[in-house]
Amino acid sequence: MKYLITQSQLNKIIFRYLDKRGLYKMGYYNGYVFWESKESWESGGYIIITANRDRNDCFVSSDLLVEVATMFSLELSNCLDIIGEWINTQIDFNIEYFFSDY
């Protein structure tokens, strides 16, 4: 049996997935930084998302990008757009430019 999933339905599924990941978000004077977890932050772990208000841009690590793209069978560029939409729901300003190290 085949199921057709619209783009908006796929976005909602990915948003829920990212919400359930429990990323640890910390605000600072010109933006936000996300880690895998609070424990990752406490141990000096790798930052996976950085949103900068002054530059109006956002970095998404290739680790997170590849994980989500692989799980949902998406192209990396499409996945970056969807993660970007999710990030804009998590912060108090709107980001226009998203980039990654993939």
C-alpha positions as CSV (number, residue, x, y, z in Angstrom):
1,M,0.0,0.0,0.0
2,K,1.3,3.4,-1.0
3,Y,0.8,6.6,0.9
4,L,1.1,10.1,-0.5
5,I,2.4,12.7,1.8
6,T,2.1,16.3,1.0
7,Q,5.0,18.8,1.6
8,S,3.1,20.4,4.5
9,Q,2.5,17.0,6.1
10,L,6.2,16.1,5.7
11,N,7.2,19.4,7.3
12,K,4.9,18.7,10.2
13,I,6.5,15.2,10.7
14,I,10.0,16.6,10.6
15,F,9.1,19.5,12.9
16,R,7.7,16.9,15.4
17,Y,10.9,14.8,15.0
18,L,13.1,17.8,15.8
19,D,10.8,18.8,18.7
20,K,11.2,15.3,20.2
21,R,15.0,15.4,19.8
22,G,15.1,17.6,22.9
23,L,17.8,20.0,21.6
24,Y,19.1,22.4,24.2
25,K,18.7,26.0,23.2
26,M,20.5,28.9,24.8
27,G,20.0,32.5,23.9
28,Y,22.9,35.0,23.8
29,Y,23.1,38.7,23.1
30,N,22.7,38.4,19.3
31,G,21.1,35.0,18.7
32,Y,20.7,31.4,19.8
33,V,22.8,28.3,19.9
34,F,21.5,24.7,20.0
35,W,23.3,21.6,21.3
36,E,22.3,18.0,21.2
37,S,21.3,18.1,24.9
38,K,22.0,20.0,28.1
39,E,24.6,17.4,29.0
40,S,26.3,18.1,25.7
41,W,26.4,21.8,26.5
42,E,27.7,21.2,30.0
43,S,30.5,19.0,28.7
44,G,31.5,21.5,26.0
45,G,30.0,19.5,23.2
46,Y,29.7,20.4,19.5
47,I,27.2,23.2,18.6
48,I,24.7,21.9,16.0
49,I,22.8,25.1,15.2
50,T,23.8,28.8,15.5
51,A,21.3,31.5,14.7
52,N,22.7,35.0,14.4
53,R,20.4,38.0,14.7
54,D,22.9,40.6,13.4
55,R,23.9,38.7,10.3
56,N,20.4,37.3,9.8
57,D,21.9,33.8,9.1
58,C,21.9,30.4,10.6
59,F,24.4,27.6,10.6
60,V,23.1,24.0,10.7
61,S,25.7,21.2,11.3
62,S,26.1,18.6,8.7
63,D,25.6,15.9,11.4
64,L,22.0,17.0,12.0
65,L,21.3,17.8,8.4
66,V,22.5,14.4,7.1
67,E,20.6,12.6,9.9
68,V,17.3,14.2,9.0
69,A,17.8,13.9,5.3
70,T,18.7,10.3,5.5
71,M,15.8,9.4,7.8
72,F,13.2,11.1,5.5
73,S,15.0,10.4,2.2
74,L,15.4,14.1,1.3
75,E,18.1,16.0,-0.6
76,L,20.3,17.9,1.7
77,S,19.3,21.3,0.3
78,N,15.6,20.5,0.8
79,C,16.2,19.3,4.3
80,L,18.1,22.5,5.1
81,D,15.1,24.5,4.0
82,I,12.8,22.5,6.2
83,I,15.1,22.6,9.2
84,G,15.4,26.4,8.6
85,E,11.6,26.7,8.8
86,W,11.6,24.8,12.1
87,I,14.4,27.0,13.5
88,N,12.3,30.1,12.7
89,T,9.5,28.6,14.9
90,Q,12.0,28.2,17.8
91,I,13.5,31.7,18.0
92,D,12.2,35.2,18.4
93,F,13.4,36.6,15.1
94,N,13.2,35.5,11.5
95,I,16.3,34.1,9.7
96,E,16.6,34.4,5.9
97,Y,19.9,32.7,5.2
98,F,20.7,29.1,6.2
99,F,24.0,27.3,5.5
100,S,25.7,24.1,6.5
101,D,29.1,22.4,6.3
102,Y,27.9,19.5,4.1
